[in-house]
Amino acid sequence: MDCLRILIADDHPLVRKGLRSVLGSVPEFEVVGEAASGREAAERAVAMQPDVVLMDLQMPGGSGIEATREIM
């Protein structure tokens, strides 16, 4: 079975670190990247093609809502 590839997008480093730690402990999950802004999240989602993006809705540099629209 393939791993579920996850991109974490949040402007708080501690939140990203915590999510990476929790998700990394699940063998079926692979955290493929992180982003600290909406713009960065959209760019990395296009480049990395994750299965799931965990998106903070309120981030600097483009909100999570704007980034989600761009990814879609």
N, CA, C and O atoms as a GROMACS GRO file, in nm:
protein
  288
    1MET      N    1   0.083  -0.118   0.000
    1MET     CA    2   0.000   0.000   0.000
    1MET      C    3   0.087   0.125   0.000
    1MET      O    4   0.186   0.132   0.073
    2ASP      N    5   0.050   0.221  -0.082
    2ASP     CA    6   0.124   0.347  -0.088
    2ASP      C    7   0.093   0.435   0.032
    2ASP      O    8  -0.014   0.426   0.091
    3CYS      N    9   0.188   0.519   0.066
    3CYS     CA   10   0.168   0.615   0.174
    3CYS      C   11   0.083   0.732   0.125
    3CYS      O   12   0.086   0.766   0.007
    4LEU      N   13   0.008   0.792   0.216
    4LEU     CA   14  -0.066   0.914   0.189
    4LEU      C   15   0.032   1.029   0.202
    4LEU      O   16   0.088   1.052   0.310
    5ARG      N   17   0.054   1.101   0.093
    5ARG     CA   18   0.152   1.211   0.089
    5ARG      C   19   0.086   1.340   0.135
    5ARG      O   20  -0.016   1.381   0.080
    6ILE      N   21   0.146   1.405   0.237
    6ILE     CA   22   0.084   1.521   0.302
    6ILE      C   23   0.177   1.642   0.297
    6ILE      O   24   0.297   1.631   0.321
    7LEU      N   25   0.118   1.757   0.265
    7LEU     CA   26   0.186   1.887   0.272
    7LEU      C   27   0.124   1.965   0.386
    7LEU      O   28   0.001   1.975   0.394
    8ILE      N   29   0.206   2.019   0.475
    8ILE     CA   30   0.158   2.097   0.590
    8ILE      C   31   0.181   2.245   0.560
    8ILE      O   32   0.293   2.286   0.531
    9ALA      N   33   0.074   2.325   0.568
    9ALA     CA   34   0.085   2.469   0.543
    9ALA      C   35   0.033   2.545   0.665
    9ALA      O   36  -0.087   2.546   0.693
   10ASP      N   37   0.125   2.609   0.737
   10ASP     CA   38   0.089   2.688   0.854
   10ASP      C   39   0.202   2.788   0.878
   10ASP      O   40   0.319   2.755   0.860
   11ASP      N   41   0.168   2.910   0.920
   11ASP     CA   42   0.271   3.012   0.940
   11ASP      C   43   0.342   3.001   1.074
   11ASP      O   44   0.438   3.073   1.099
   12HIS      N   45   0.297   2.912   1.161
   12HIS     CA   46   0.362   2.894   1.291
   12HIS      C   47   0.454   2.771   1.288
   12HIS      O   48   0.406   2.659   1.272
   13PRO      N   49   0.584   2.791   1.302
   13PRO     CA   50   0.678   2.679   1.296
   13PRO      C   51   0.649   2.568   1.398
   13PRO      O   52   0.668   2.450   1.368
   14LEU      N   53   0.604   2.605   1.517
   14LEU     CA   54   0.576   2.505   1.620
   14LEU      C   55   0.459   2.415   1.580
   14LEU      O   56   0.460   2.295   1.606
   15VAL      N   57   0.358   2.473   1.516
   15VAL     CA   58   0.244   2.395   1.468
   15VAL      C   59   0.290   2.298   1.360
   15VAL      O   60   0.255   2.180   1.363
   16ARG      N   61   0.370   2.347   1.264
   16ARG     CA   62   0.421   2.258   1.159
   16ARG      C   63   0.504   2.145   1.218
   16ARG      O   64   0.491   2.030   1.178
   17LYS      N   65   0.589   2.178   1.314
   17LYS     CA   66   0.674   2.076   1.376
   17LYS      C   67   0.589   1.971   1.448
   17LYS      O   68   0.615   1.852   1.437
   18GLY      N   69   0.487   2.017   1.522
   18GLY     CA   70   0.400   1.924   1.594
   18GLY      C   71   0.322   1.834   1.499
   18GLY      O   72   0.314   1.713   1.521
   19LEU      N   73   0.265   1.892   1.394
   19LEU     CA   74   0.193   1.811   1.297
   19LEU      C   75   0.284   1.711   1.228
   19LEU      O   76   0.247   1.595   1.209
   20ARG      N   77   0.404   1.756   1.192
   20ARG     CA   78   0.501   1.665   1.128
   20ARG      C   79   0.534   1.549   1.220
   20ARG      O   80   0.543   1.435   1.176
   21SER      N   81   0.551   1.578   1.348
   21SER     CA   82   0.584   1.474   1.446
   21SER      C   83   0.471   1.373   1.460
   21SER      O   84   0.494   1.252   1.457
   22VAL      N   85   0.349   1.422   1.476
   22VAL     CA   86   0.234   1.333   1.493
   22VAL      C   87   0.209   1.252   1.366
   22VAL      O   88   0.194   1.130   1.372
   23LEU      N   89   0.205   1.319   1.253
   23LEU     CA   90   0.177   1.249   1.127
   23LEU      C   91   0.290   1.155   1.088
   23LEU      O   92   0.267   1.050   1.029
   24GLY      N   93   0.413   1.193   1.122
   24GLY     CA   94   0.528   1.109   1.090
   24GLY      C   95   0.531   0.979   1.168
   24GLY      O   96   0.602   0.885   1.132
   25SER      N   97   0.454   0.973   1.276
   25SER     CA   98   0.450   0.850   1.356
   25SER      C   99   0.353   0.747   1.299
   25SER      O  100   0.345   0.635   1.349
   26VAL      N  101   0.278   0.785   1.196
   26VAL     CA  102   0.183   0.694   1.133
   26VAL      C  103   0.248   0.636   1.008
   26VAL      O  104   0.279   0.710   0.915
   27PRO      N  105   0.270   0.505   1.005
   27PRO     CA  106   0.342   0.445   0.892
   27PRO      C  107   0.278   0.470   0.755
   27PRO      O  108   0.348   0.472   0.654
   28GLU      N  109   0.147   0.488   0.751
   28GLU     CA  110   0.078   0.508   0.624
   28GLU      C  111   0.085   0.652   0.574
   28GLU      O  112   0.037   0.681   0.464
   29PHE      N  113   0.143   0.744   0.652
   29PHE     CA  114   0.153   0.885   0.615
   29PHE      C  115   0.297   0.922   0.586
   29PHE      O  116   0.390   0.873   0.650
   30GLU      N  117   0.315   1.009   0.487
   30GLU     CA  118   0.447   1.065   0.457
   30GLU      C  119   0.431   1.216   0.441
   30GLU      O  120   0.362   1.262   0.350
   31VAL      N  121   0.495   1.293   0.529
   31VAL     CA  122   0.493   1.438   0.516
   31VAL      C  123   0.597   1.474   0.412
   31VAL      O  124   0.717   1.456   0.433
   32VAL      N  125   0.550   1.525   0.297
   32VAL     CA  126   0.641   1.552   0.185
   32VAL      C  127   0.693   1.695   0.184
   32VAL      O  128   0.786   1.726   0.110
   33GLY      N  129   0.634   1.782   0.267
   33GLY     CA  130   0.683   1.919   0.271
   33GLY      C  131   0.603   2.006   0.364
   33GLY      O  132   0.501   1.966   0.420
   34GLU      N  133   0.654   2.128   0.380
   34GLU     CA  134   0.592   2.229   0.465
   34GLU      C  135   0.593   2.362   0.392
   34GLU      O  136   0.677   2.387   0.306
   35ALA      N  137   0.499   2.447   0.429
   35ALA     CA  138   0.492   2.583   0.375
   35ALA      C  139   0.452   2.678   0.487
   35ALA      O  140   0.375   2.641   0.576
   36ALA      N  141   0.505   2.801   0.482
   36ALA     CA  142   0.478   2.899   0.587
   36ALA      C  143   0.388   3.013   0.541
   36ALA      O  144   0.357   3.102   0.619
   37SER      N  145   0.346   3.012   0.416
   37SER     CA  146   0.256   3.115   0.363
   37SER      C  147   0.164   3.055   0.258
   37SER      O  148   0.188   2.945   0.208
   38GLY      N  149   0.060   3.128   0.226
   38GLY     CA  150  -0.032   3.080   0.123
   38GLY      C  151   0.035   3.065  -0.012
   38GLY      O  152   0.013   2.966  -0.082
   39ARG      N  153   0.116   3.162  -0.048
   39ARG     CA  154   0.188   3.158  -0.176
   39ARG      C  155   0.280   3.036  -0.182
   39ARG      O  156   0.281   2.963  -0.280
   40GLU      N  157   0.355   3.015  -0.075
   40GLU     CA  158   0.446   2.901  -0.067
   40GLU      C  159   0.369   2.768  -0.072
   40GLU      O  160   0.414   2.672  -0.134
   41ALA      N  161   0.254   2.764  -0.006
   41ALA     CA  162   0.172   2.642  -0.007
   41ALA      C  163   0.126   2.609  -0.147
   41ALA      O  164   0.133   2.493  -0.189
   42ALA      N  165   0.079   2.709  -0.221
   42ALA     CA  166   0.034   2.686  -0.358
   42ALA      C  167   0.149   2.638  -0.446
   42ALA      O  168   0.132   2.543  -0.523
   43GLU      N  169   0.263   2.702  -0.435
   43GLU     CA  170   0.380   2.663  -0.515
   43GLU      C  171   0.424   2.520  -0.484
   43GLU      O  172   0.451   2.441  -0.574
   44ARG      N  173   0.432   2.488  -0.355
   44ARG     CA  174   0.477   2.353  -0.316
   44ARG      C  175   0.375   2.246  -0.351
   44ARG      O  176   0.412   2.134  -0.385
   45ALA      N  177   0.248   2.279  -0.342
   45ALA     CA  178   0.144   2.181  -0.378
   45ALA      C  179   0.154   2.146  -0.526
   45ALA      O  180   0.141   2.029  -0.563
   46VAL      N  181   0.176   2.246  -0.610
   46VAL     CA  182   0.191   2.220  -0.754
   46VAL      C  183   0.316   2.137  -0.780
   46VAL      O  184   0.314   2.044  -0.860
   47ALA      N  185   0.425   2.172  -0.713
   47ALA     CA  186   0.553   2.102  -0.736
   47ALA      C  187   0.554   1.961  -0.678
   47ALA      O  188   0.607   1.869  -0.741
   48MET      N  189   0.496   1.942  -0.560
   48MET     CA  190   0.506   1.814  -0.489
   48MET      C  191   0.390   1.719  -0.516
   48MET      O  192   0.402   1.598  -0.495
   49GLN      N  193   0.277   1.772  -0.561
   49GLN     CA  194   0.159   1.690  -0.588
   49GLN      C  195   0.122   1.599  -0.471
   49GLN      O  196   0.112   1.477  -0.488
   50PRO      N  197   0.101   1.657  -0.350
   50PRO     CA  198   0.061   1.575  -0.236
   50PRO      C  199  -0.081   1.524  -0.253
   50PRO      O  200  -0.159   1.578  -0.333
   51ASP      N  201  -0.115   1.421  -0.178
   51ASP     CA  202  -0.252   1.370  -0.178
   51ASP      C  203  -0.342   1.459  -0.092
   51ASP      O  204  -0.461   1.475  -0.120
   52VAL      N  205  -0.284   1.518   0.014
   52VAL     CA  206  -0.358   1.601   0.109
   52VAL      C  207  -0.274   1.723   0.143
   52VAL      O  208  -0.152   1.714   0.160
   53VAL      N  209  -0.341   1.839   0.154
   53VAL     CA  210  -0.276   1.960   0.204
   53VAL      C  211  -0.349   2.001   0.332
   53VAL      O  212  -0.468   2.030   0.328
   54LEU      N  213  -0.278   2.003   0.444
   54LEU     CA  214  -0.334   2.055   0.569
   54LEU      C  215  -0.306   2.204   0.569
   54LEU      O  216  -0.192   2.246   0.587
   55MET      N  217  -0.410   2.285   0.549
   55MET     CA  218  -0.395   2.427   0.522
   55MET      C  219  -0.450   2.514   0.634
   55MET      O  220  -0.568   2.503   0.670
   56ASP      N  221  -0.365   2.599   0.689
   56ASP     CA  222  -0.408   2.704   0.780
   56ASP      C  223  -0.480   2.808   0.695
   56ASP      O  224  -0.431   2.844   0.588
   57LEU      N  225  -0.594   2.856   0.738
   57LEU     CA  226  -0.670   2.951   0.656
   57LEU      C  227  -0.619   3.094   0.665
   57LEU      O  228  -0.638   3.171   0.572
   58GLN      N  229  -0.556   3.130   0.776
   58GLN     CA  230  -0.508   3.266   0.794
   58GLN      C  231  -0.357   3.268   0.805
   58GLN      O  232  -0.299   3.240   0.910
   59MET      N  233  -0.294   3.302   0.692
   59MET     CA  234  -0.147   3.309   0.687
   59MET      C  235  -0.108   3.436   0.613
   59MET      O  236  -0.184   3.487   0.532
   60PRO      N  237   0.011   3.486   0.642
   60PRO     CA  238   0.061   3.599   0.563
   60PRO      C  239   0.102   3.551   0.424
   60PRO      O  240   0.120   3.432   0.402
   61GLY      N  241   0.116   3.644   0.334
   61GLY     CA  242   0.162   3.607   0.200
   61GLY      C  243   0.057   3.530   0.122
   61GLY      O  244   0.091   3.440   0.045
   62GLY      N  245  -0.068   3.562   0.142
   62GLY     CA  246  -0.177   3.491   0.075
   62GLY      C  247  -0.242   3.395   0.171
   62GLY      O  248  -0.176   3.308   0.228
   63SER      N  249  -0.372   3.411   0.191
   63SER     CA  250  -0.442   3.326   0.287
   63SER      C  251  -0.452   3.182   0.238
   63SER      O  252  -0.430   3.153   0.120
   64GLY      N  253  -0.485   3.094   0.329
   64GLY     CA  254  -0.507   2.955   0.293
   64GLY      C  255  -0.622   2.938   0.197
   64GLY      O  256  -0.622   2.846   0.114
   65ILE      N  257  -0.722   3.026   0.208
   65ILE     CA  258  -0.836   3.020   0.117
   65ILE      C  259  -0.792   3.054  -0.026
   65ILE      O  260  -0.828   2.985  -0.121
   66GLU      N  261  -0.713   3.160  -0.040
   66GLU     CA  262  -0.661   3.197  -0.172
   66GLU      C  263  -0.572   3.086  -0.228
   66GLU      O  264  -0.581   3.053  -0.346
   67ALA      N  265  -0.488   3.031  -0.142
   67ALA     CA  266  -0.398   2.924  -0.187
   67ALA      C  267  -0.478   2.801  -0.232
   67ALA      O  268  -0.444   2.738  -0.332
   68THR      N  269  -0.583   2.768  -0.158
   68THR     CA  270  -0.665   2.653  -0.194
   68THR      C  271  -0.731   2.675  -0.331
   68THR      O  272  -0.735   2.584  -0.413
   69ARG      N  273  -0.781   2.795  -0.354
   69ARG     CA  274  -0.839   2.826  -0.486
   69ARG      C  275  -0.734   2.809  -0.596
   69ARG      O  276  -0.764   2.757  -0.704
   70GLU      N  277  -0.614   2.854  -0.570
   70GLU     CA  278  -0.507   2.843  -0.669
   70GLU      C  279  -0.470   2.698  -0.697
   70GLU      O  280  -0.447   2.659  -0.812
   71ILE      N  281  -0.465   2.617  -0.592
   71ILE     CA  282  -0.431   2.476  -0.606
   71ILE      C  283  -0.537   2.403  -0.686
   71ILE      O  284  -0.507   2.318  -0.770
   72MET      N  285  -0.663   2.436  -0.659
   72MET     CA  286  -0.774   2.370  -0.729
   72MET      C  287  -0.774   2.407  -0.876
   72MET      O  288  -0.860   2.362  -0.951
   0.00000   0.00000   0.00000
